[in-house]
Amino acid sequence: MTNNSQFKTCQNTINQLFANPVRLLAPMEGLTDPLMRQILTQIATDLGRPYDWSVSEFIRVTQHVLPAHVFYKYVPELHHDAKTTSGTPIHVQLLGSEAQLMAENATYACELGAPAIDINFGCPAKTVNSHRGGSVLLDEPEVMYDIISAVRRAVPTHIPVSAKIRLGYTDTSRMDDIRGAIASSGADWLTIHARTKTQGYKPPAYWDKIQNFNSLDIPVIANGEIWTAEQAQNCMMQAGTPHLMLGRGAVTRPDLIANVDHGFVRVDDKNPADKTLLWQDLIAHQIKFLEGAAKSDVVLVGRYKQWLGMLTKGYSEAQTLWEGIKREKNKAAIISALQTSVR
């Protein structure tokens, strides 16, 4: 196959992926792990609006090409055509600062079955940034270019390469340089969390600043502070893109994706009327989470309490349950309390 025909094949893939507005489940370290991805993508599929794809938690690249078991740990879906049990594709996200090493790991991920490679320039974690990974590289657009272009050259041309960024590190003063690096790098699309690293996750998100990247000749996906269907619509309007990545809002309200593209009526700010997944409908999914494989009960209980704490922002029943089990360590007792939480 010639380079031109390979490029055409890749472009056809991109055109197919973005033929309609895409809705993605965000990569969130320590939150959207394989078990959570399985649950959330299944709910979305059951509600009739599957995620177009999800992105894995970042896989840290440091000194060598990682062994297969590391990729399988973070993305066990690679054993199953890189899809969750509900059929949602999972793209593999890498984080690192050495261009050649990132390229070699990306190539190996593709050999293991990764359908696409995403590169993390958005993680705000202090430990990650102090080791020159994630959002700290937004202050080094030339390094961003080196990494993306090296990965793009190394990865088979028919496999897309994307990047996820924030608006900047300490401020937005380097947005033009970042945009230039992305434009020259060969990235197939760009996801933007509409805050700087220093702004963290504190509201608001500056969706309008995403428009600064719309001159790129690639799709742009907006992300950040989308908790409701109304905010999703406002984000798309202000950002000037129809494409969205849903993060914490999708964990708090697993039915958010089903509401984004449907009409909604707000009763008031705290009680939106656009709910399609009732608490009783969510119970079976929570039990399935607690019965997840390949994790100890201690880990599962801790992870479930993390999720339940987030669900309290979306469901009053979750707050009641939380008060009853927050000190409980026995998984069976928590499942019993969950089963009776609507009686």
N, C-alpha and C positions, 0 to 999 in steps of 0.2 A: 504493500500500500504506500502510495506517495505521501509526502508531507502535506500537500494540498488536499488530498482526499481525506487524510486523517483530520485535518483542520475542519473540513466540511462535516465530517462525522461528528466531531465534538460540538460544532456550532448547531448541528441538528439536534443534538442532545440537549443543549442549553435552550433552544427554541421550544422543545417539547416540555422541558421542566417548567418554563415560565410562560407557557401558552395561556395560562390563566393566573390570576393572583395567587401567589403561594402563601401557605400558612405553615410555619415551622415550629417545632418544639425546641426550645433553646437548650444549649449545653450549660449546665450549672453544676459546678464542682460540689460533690458531696450531697447532691440533691437529685438530679436526673440521672441516677445510675441505671444499670440495665433493668432492675426490678421496677423502678419508678417509670422508666420509659415504656416497659411492657404494659403497666397498668394504665397510664395516661393515653397511650396510643390505642389501646383496646377500647377505652371509654369513647374516644373521639370517633373511632370506627363504628361503634355501636350506635352513636348518635347521628350517624350518616354524613359526617364531615371529617374524614380521616386527615391526619397531618400529611402534607406532601412528603416530608421527610423530617427526621430529627438528626441532631448532631451529638456525637458522644461527648462525655466529659473529656477535658484535654488529657492527652498522653504526653508526659514530659520527656523531652529528648535532651540528653545531656552529653554523654561521652562515647556512645557506640550505637550500633544498630540494635534495637531492642529485640529480645527473643520473642518467638511467636506467642508464648504463654502470657506475656504482658499485654499484647494486643487483644488476645482472647479474654483476658481478665476485664478489660475496660469495654470491650465490644464482643461479647459472646455471640452476638447476632452474626458474626462472621462465619460461624459454623452453619448458619441457616440462610445462605444467600444474602447476608447482611441486612436482614429484615427482622422486625419483631414478630411475635406470633400472630399479630393482627395484620401483618403484611406491610408495615411502615418501614421504608428504607432508612438505614442509619449511616450517616457520613462520619468519617473518622477525623477527629480534630487533633492536631499536633501543636505543641508549644515548645519553643526553643529559640536560640539565637545564632546557632552556627548553620549557615546556609547549606553547606555540603552534607552535613550530618542530617539535617532536616530532609534534604532531598533523598538521601539513602533510606531513611526510615519511611518516608512517604512511598517510595518505590516498593519497599517490602510490604507495607500495609496493603498496597494494591495487589501484590502477589497473593496475599491472604484473602482477598476478595472485597476490599473496600471499594464502593461504587463512586466515591468522591473523597477528596482531601480538603479539609478546612484548616486554616492556620490562625492560631489565637494571638491577636494583638490587643486583646481587651481585658484580660484578667487583671483586676485591681489588687489582688492579694499581696500583702507586703512581703511575705516570704518568697513568692514567685518573682516579684519585681526586683527584690534585692539580689536575685540570682540572674538578673538580666533576661527575664522572660515576661510575656504578657504585655500589659499596657505601657511599661517603661520604654519599650521600643518605639512608641509613638513619638518619642523625642529623637529618634534616629531613623528617619524615613529612608535613608540610603540603605540601612540594614534590612528594613522591611522589604525594599525592592530586591535586595540580594536574595533573601529567603524565598520570597514568592516566585521570583523568576527561576531560581535554582530548582525549586519543586516542580514548577511548570515544565521545565526542560526535561526533568528526570522521569516524571510520571507519564505513562502512556497517554497519547494525545486525546484519546476518546474518553478519558476519565477527567472530569472537571476538577479544578482547583479554585477554592474560594478563600476569602479572608474575612475575619471578624475584627472590628476595631471599635474604639471609642472616639469621641470628638477630639481628644488630645490627652496629654498626661496631666500636667498641672493646670493648663489652660488650653484655649483653642487657637493659639497663635500660629501653630504649624499645620493648620488644616490644609492650606494650599500645597505645602510640601508633601503631606501625606497623600493628598489626592493625586499629585503628580507621580508619586512612587507607585501607587495602585494602577494608575493609567498606563504606565510603562512596563508593568511587571508581567502582564499576561494573565492576570486573575480573571476567572470567568464570571464571578459576581462578588458582591461586597455586602456584608451585613454590618450595620452601624448601631451600636448602643448609644443613644443620644445624650450622653453625659461624658464628662472627662473622668479620668481616674480619681482625681481629688474630690469630685462630686459624688463618687461612690454610687450608692443606691438611694440617695436622698432626693425626694421630689423637689422640683419637677424634673421631667426629662425635656430636653430642648429639641423637640422634633423638627422644628423649622430649620435648624442648622443642618439637617441631613440634606436639604436642598442644595447645599454647597457641593455635593458629590453627584448630583443628578446629571452633570455634564459628561460624566464618564459614559463610555459606550458599552456599558455592561449593566445588568440588573442590579438595583440597590434594594436591600431589605431593611426595614426599620424595626428597631427593638428598643425597649425600655419603658417602664411605667405604664404598661397596658394591663389594666385590671378589669375593665368592663368593655362591653361592645361599643359604648359611646366613646370611650377613650381610644379604642381601636380606630374608629371612624375619624376622630380628630387627628390622630397620629398620621394616618394615610393622607389626609388633606394637607396638614402642615408640612409633612415631609415630602410630599409630591411623588409618592410611590404607592402602588397598590399592594406591595409585598410586605408581610409582617412575620416577625419571629416573636413567639409568646413565651415568656419566662415564668416568673413567680406567680403572675396572675393565673396561669394555666394550672399551677399546682394548687392554688387556693380555690379556684373554681374550675374543676376539670371539664366543665361544659362550656368554658369561655369560647373555644374554637367554634362550637356549634352556633354561638350567638353572634359572632363577629359579622357575618354576612347576612344576617336576618334582621328584620325590623324589631325594634324594641320600644317599650314604653316605660319610662321611669316613674315610680311612685314617689320616691324621694332619693336623695343621694345615698342613703344607707340601705334602702330596700328596693333595688331595681326589680322590675317585673319581668326581666328577660331570662329567668332561670328555667332551664330545661332538665336539669338533673337534680331530683329531690334527694334529701338525705337518705331516705330509705333505699333509694336506687343505688346509692354510693356504698352502702354497707357491705355488700358482697365483694366489691372491689377492695375495700379496706381489709377484709378478712383474707382475701387472696394475697394481699401485700404481706400480712402477718404470717402467712403460710409459705412465703417465698423460699425458694431453694437456695442452697449454697451459702447461707448465712446462719450464724448462731442465733439462738433466741435472744440473747443479750443485745446483739447488733440489730436484729429485726425490731425488737421493742424500742430501742433508742431511735432508730430511723422512723418507725411509725409515729412515735411521739413528736418527732420533728415535723412530720407531715400533718398530724392532727393539730399541732399548734398553728400551722399555716391555715388549715381548714377553718379554724375559729374565726378568721376574717371573712369567710364566705358563708358559714352556716352557724346559726345560733345553737343547733343541736351539738355541734362540735365543741362549743364552749362548755356546755353542760357536761358532756362526756369527759372533757379534759379535766374539769374540776374533780370528777370522780376517780380518775385513773392516773393522775399525774405522778403519784408516788408508787403506783403498782408496777411490779417487775415481772410478774407471772404472765406469760403470753396467753395462756388459756383463760385466765381471769379477765384479761383485757378483751379477748374475743367475746366472752360471755357478756361483758358490760356493753360491748358494741352491739351485739345481737338484741339486747333489750333496750337500746337507747331510743327507740321510737314507740315503745309500748306505753 
